[in-house]
Amino acid sequence: MAILLKCPACREKFKYDVTDGWPDACPICHTNISNKRDDDDVVVPNILSFKTKNNDKVARDIMNGSETRAELAAGMAGVPVAEMSGLKITDLNDRNDALFATKDIVNPVTQQMDMIKARGGQVGFGATQAAEFAANAHTNVEPYAGARARNRIQNALRPIGQAPLPREIADNPNYRSRV
Ligand SMILES: [Zn+2]
């Protein structure tokens, strides 16, 4: 398959059939651009592309934001920031070697879940079951139980205003505006 390559030396683009591997030399400037190297070469990957820098920034921003939140929470509660330090995130993984940036949680619950999974059991429920539960919530012995409970509580409290709602809620025929 011929793909478009860019010579790192002369920066010219050329089509090359990579079926049998990378070209050894640039067909335009004839510079050796092969990726053949000795096994003991020290290879330092360039990880500071615009894309990776942005990923890094997102993780840093989340961590910095959490520090601000801890300060705000301490201000509101009138306690030293140290007491709210639990809100501070300091251990996000901003590399790309894990599925999630957060650390895996290990506690008796996850250990139990792992044990069930290891024995071929199922933990939590998947999308199919979620849809089933959702459908039952509309039709079973007490339809819309959660929504009704919410309405009862809301009816007992004086409305103070209406927060903007997503269209899926505002346009739902079952939705009744509170104000
Ligand atoms: Zn070239």
Residues whose N, C-alpha, C, O or C-beta is under 5 A from the ligand:
A	BS01	ZN	C7 A9 C10 R11 C26 I28 C29 H30
